[in-house]
Amino acid sequence: MKKSTLIFSSIVLFGLLLVGVTAPAYGADPISIDVKSPIDAGSIDEIIQSIINAMIPIGSALAAVMYLWAGFLFLNSSGDQAKLKKARQAVIWTSVGLAVLLIGSGLVTIVKSIIIPDAAPTTFFDLLKSFC
């Protein structure tokens, strides 16, 4: 970045900060922003469950992309042992990551049911456990 652009942007940011700080002192109405939490949770337990429920689809989609990438590596290896090893490693570590994701979400549910015995099923794993 050019030095003049950096200096100009620094002056502009400082000016905006100065106006925001001094405007209420001169009688101007301060800007109020009401930000609501995207996670509607009343306890730590609900926050953790919301994070886990959000991570499962993201992790699963990422695993699907990584499996496709490993397949691409297998197809382009053309018999080269180093490239085949890299593709195999991609499949192995993608499988490990997906297993950790799924086992981790079930583990949190199990620990929660141990700590809070009367907890209602909140995930698919809880629902399966109630039928067994």
Secondary structure, DSSP 8 states (H G I E B T S, - for coil): --HHHHHHHHHHHHHHHHHHHHTGGGT----------SS--SSHHHHHHHHHHHHHHHHHHHHHHHHHHHHHHHHH-TT-HHHHHHHHHHHHHHHHHHHHHHHHHHHHHHHHHHHSTT----SHHHHHHHH-
